[in-house]
Amino acid sequence: MNIYVETNFILELTFEQEQSASCEKILQLCEAEQTKLFIPAYSLAEPHEKLSRQSKSRRELQQSLDTELRQLSRTASYASRIQSIQDIANLIVQSNEEERNRFSQNRERILNIGEVIALTADILVEAASCEAIYDLTPQDALVYASVTEHLRQDHPQQACFLNRNSKDFDRPDIVDELQRFNCRMIPRFDHGYSFLQSQRSP
């Protein structure tokens, strides 16, 4: 079975969000060669922007906290009460490094077991069409066009598109189009893992 995932799959793993355990189990299925993972090239690049933007925001917050802590420490009655705030400031710095490491590790795993759908001129043209037809954002249109273009070329007997973007992808016209390619649209990674498990049952 072809499993198509998008940017949020990596973000779940990177930030250890609520569906990250299911994403990890899906990766393990693919590592066991029980399924085949496909991901648009754009979805491997997009997390860099989010990580950089978030890292900058946290650094600015950490600098503001440091400034306030220096002021508070000059007040005798506060000096013994600021340790918890210092711990928060340290966590802000540590979290940036830990998230970057998790992103690098999971990206490497995905590259080892999966296939990256290259961003071609045909996909760029198709994405522009998807923006207009489905009212998708440019980012979502690139992802969706990558998935459908690969489905057209690969003709899988069974596939699923796992994502965490029900607001844009979970709509009848998109669901119907994917079904024409034998591809099920599943807008939660935990539901996606349950579906994959059901397909493995005798």
Rosetta blueprint (number, residue, H / E / L):
1 M L
2 N E
3 I E
4 Y E
5 V E
6 E L
7 T H
8 N H
9 F H
10 I H
11 L H
12 E H
13 L H
14 T H
15 F H
16 E L
17 Q L
18 E L
19 Q L
20 S H
21 A H
22 S H
23 C H
24 E H
25 K H
26 I H
27 L H
28 Q H
29 L H
30 C H
31 E H
32 A L
33 E L
34 Q L
35 T L
36 K E
37 L E
38 F E
39 I E
40 P E
41 A H
42 Y H
43 S H
44 L H
45 A H
46 E H
47 P H
48 H H
49 E H
50 K H
51 L H
52 S H
53 R H
54 Q H
55 S H
56 K H
57 S H
58 R H
59 R H
60 E H
61 L H
62 Q H
63 Q H
64 S H
65 L H
66 D H
67 T H
68 E H
69 L H
70 R H
71 Q H
72 L H
73 S H
74 R L
75 T L
76 A H
77 S H
78 Y H
79 A H
80 S L
81 R L
82 I L
83 Q H
84 S H
85 I H
86 Q H
87 D H
88 I H
89 A H
90 N H
91 L H
92 I H
93 V H
94 Q H
95 S H
96 N H
97 E H
98 E H
99 E H
100 R H
101 N H
102 R H
103 F H
104 S H
105 Q H
106 N H
107 R H
108 E H
109 R H
110 I H
111 L H
112 N H
113 I H
114 G L
115 E E
116 V E
117 I E
118 A L
119 L L
120 T L
121 A H
122 D H
123 I H
124 L H
125 V H
126 E H
127 A H
128 A H
129 S H
130 C H
131 E H
132 A H
133 I H
134 Y H
135 D L
136 L L
137 T L
138 P H
139 Q H
140 D H
141 A H
142 L H
143 V H
144 Y H
145 A H
146 S H
147 V H
148 T H
149 E H
150 H H
151 L H
152 R H
153 Q H
154 D H
155 H L
156 P L
157 Q L
158 Q L
159 A E
160 C E
161 F E
162 L E
163 N L
164 R L
165 N L
166 S H
167 K H
168 D H
169 F H
170 D L
171 R L
172 P H
173 D H
174 I H
175 V H
176 D H
177 E H
178 L H
179 Q H
180 R H
181 F L
182 N L
183 C E
184 R E
185 M E
186 I E
187 P L
188 R L
189 F H
190 D H
191 H H
192 G H
193 Y H
194 S H
195 F H
196 L H
197 Q H
198 S H
199 Q H
200 R H
201 S L
202 P L
